[in-house]
Amino acid sequence: MAINSELAARITELEAKAAFQEQLLEDLNQALITQQFTLDKMQIQLRYLAAKLKESQESQIASRAEETPPPHY
């Protein structure tokens, strides 16, 4: 009889651990989804900023025809 109660206690403990691990796994999955969403948003912002930076750098560079010759010419 003591063996059955010990087995029942162990099964109950294992079920509790399994339930805790399932909840932990779900929490970690939600955290990963949130992080992936944030990462995707940051990548879009980075691409936008890189394009803006490239655009502003290109507009500030004068063509050779527009450049004044150096003073020694």
Backbone hydrogen bonds in HBPLUS format (Angstrom, degrees):
<---DONOR---> <-ACCEPTOR-->    atom                        ^
c    i                          cat <-CA-CA->   ^        H-A-AA   ^      H-
h    n   atom  resd res      DA  || num        DHA   H-A  angle D-A-AA Bond
n    s   type  num  typ     dist DA aas  dist angle  dist       angle   num
A0005-SER N   A0001-MET O   3.16 MM   4  6.51 156.6  2.22 148.1 154.1     1
A0006-GLU N   A0002-ALA O   2.91 MM   4  6.10 149.6  2.01 143.2 152.1     2
A0007-LEU N   A0003-ILE O   2.84 MM   4  6.08 160.6  1.88 152.1 157.4     3
A0008-ALA N   A0004-ASN O   2.88 MM   4  6.03 154.9  1.95 143.2 150.6     4
A0009-ALA N   A0005-SER O   2.92 MM   4  6.06 151.0  2.00 139.2 146.9     5
A0010-ARG N   A0006-GLU O   2.90 MM   4  6.18 156.2  1.96 148.1 154.7     6
A0011-ILE N   A0007-LEU O   2.84 MM   4  6.04 158.9  1.88 149.9 155.9     7
A0012-THR N   A0008-ALA O   2.93 MM   4  6.08 158.1  1.97 144.1 150.3     8
A0013-GLU N   A0009-ALA O   2.91 MM   4  6.13 156.6  1.97 145.1 151.7     9
A0014-LEU N   A0010-ARG O   2.84 MM   4  6.07 160.6  1.87 150.6 155.8    10
A0015-GLU N   A0011-ILE O   2.85 MM   4  6.05 155.0  1.91 149.2 156.3    11
A0016-ALA N   A0012-THR O   2.98 MM   4  6.20 152.4  2.06 144.8 152.2    12
A0017-LYS N   A0013-GLU O   2.94 MM   4  6.23 158.0  1.98 149.4 155.5    13
A0018-ALA N   A0014-LEU O   2.86 MM   4  6.05 157.7  1.91 147.5 153.9    14
A0019-ALA N   A0015-GLU O   2.93 MM   4  6.13 156.1  1.99 145.0 151.3    15
A0020-PHE N   A0016-ALA O   2.94 MM   4  6.17 157.5  1.99 147.7 154.0    16
A0021-GLN N   A0017-LYS O   2.87 MM   4  6.10 159.6  1.91 150.5 156.1    17
A0022-GLU N   A0018-ALA O   2.89 MM   4  6.10 151.2  1.98 145.9 153.9    18
A0023-GLN N   A0019-ALA O   3.04 MM   4  6.29 158.5  2.09 147.6 152.6    19
A0024-LEU N   A0020-PHE O   2.88 MM   4  6.12 159.0  1.92 150.0 156.5    20
A0025-LEU N   A0021-GLN O   2.84 MM   4  5.96 157.7  1.89 146.2 152.1    21
A0026-GLU N   A0022-GLU O   2.99 MM   4  6.23 155.7  2.05 145.0 151.3    22
A0027-ASP N   A0023-GLN O   2.90 MM   4  6.17 157.6  1.95 150.0 156.3    23
A0028-LEU N   A0024-LEU O   2.88 MM   4  6.12 160.8  1.92 152.0 157.1    24
A0029-ASN N   A0025-LEU O   2.89 MM   4  6.05 152.5  1.97 144.8 152.9    25
A0030-GLN N   A0026-GLU O   2.98 MM   4  6.23 156.8  2.03 147.7 153.2    26
A0031-ALA N   A0027-ASP O   2.98 MM   4  6.26 154.1  2.05 146.0 153.4    27
A0032-LEU N   A0028-LEU O   2.91 MM   4  6.13 154.2  1.97 146.9 153.9    28
A0033-ILE N   A0029-ASN O   2.94 MM   4  6.21 155.2  2.01 148.6 155.2    29
A0034-THR N   A0030-GLN O   2.99 MM   4  6.21 160.6  2.03 148.0 152.9    30
A0035-GLN N   A0031-ALA O   2.92 MM   4  6.14 160.3  1.96 148.6 154.1    31
A0036-GLN N   A0032-LEU O   2.87 MM   4  6.05 156.3  1.93 148.4 154.9    32
A0037-PHE N   A0033-ILE O   2.98 MM   4  6.20 156.9  2.03 148.2 154.2    33
A0038-THR N   A0034-THR O   2.99 MM   4  6.25 160.6  2.03 149.4 154.6    34
A0039-LEU N   A0035-GLN O   2.83 MM   4  6.03 158.5  1.88 149.0 155.3    35
A0040-ASP N   A0036-GLN O   2.87 MM   4  6.06 160.9  1.90 150.4 155.2    36
A0041-LYS N   A0037-PHE O   3.02 MM   4  6.24 159.5  2.07 147.5 153.1    37
A0042-MET N   A0038-THR O   2.91 MM   4  6.15 155.7  1.97 149.3 156.1    38
A0043-GLN N   A0039-LEU O   2.91 MM   4  6.13 151.5  1.99 149.8 157.3    39
A0044-ILE N   A0040-ASP O   3.11 MM   4  6.39 154.5  2.17 147.1 153.1    40
A0045-GLN N   A0041-LYS O   3.05 MM   4  6.33 159.9  2.09 146.8 152.4    41
A0046-LEU N   A0042-MET O   2.84 MM   4  6.03 154.7  1.90 146.8 154.0    42
A0047-ARG N   A0043-GLN O   2.97 MM   4  6.17 160.8  2.00 148.2 152.6    43
A0048-TYR N   A0044-ILE O   3.02 MM   4  6.24 159.1  2.06 148.3 154.2    44
A0049-LEU N   A0045-GLN O   2.88 MM   4  6.12 163.6  1.91 152.5 156.7    45
A0050-ALA N   A0046-LEU O   2.85 MM   4  6.00 157.0  1.90 149.6 156.3    46
A0051-ALA N   A0047-ARG O   2.97 MM   4  6.15 156.6  2.02 146.5 152.5    47
A0052-LYS N   A0048-TYR O   2.94 MM   4  6.21 157.0  1.99 148.5 155.2    48
A0053-LEU N   A0049-LEU O   2.86 MM   4  6.03 158.2  1.90 148.5 154.5    49
A0054-LYS N   A0050-ALA O   2.94 MM   4  6.09 163.4  1.96 147.8 152.4    50
A0055-GLU N   A0051-ALA O   2.88 MM   4  6.02 157.4  1.93 145.8 152.6    51
A0056-SER N   A0052-LYS O   2.89 MM   4  6.11 156.1  1.95 147.7 153.8    52
A0057-GLN N   A0053-LEU O   2.93 MM   4  6.11 152.7  2.00 148.9 156.5    53
A0058-GLU N   A0054-LYS O   2.96 MM   4  6.13 157.4  2.01 148.7 154.5    54
A0059-SER N   A0055-GLU O   3.11 MM   4  6.26 149.7  2.20 142.0 149.7    55
A0060-GLN N   A0057-GLN O   3.30 MM   3  5.29 140.4  2.47  95.3 106.0    56
A0066-GLU N   A0063-SER O   3.07 MM   3  5.26 129.6  2.33 100.7 113.9    57
A0067-GLU N   A0063-SER O   3.13 MM   4  6.37 132.0  2.37 146.1 159.4    58
A0073-TYR N   A0070-PRO O   3.23 MM   3  6.01 168.2  2.24 127.1 128.3    59
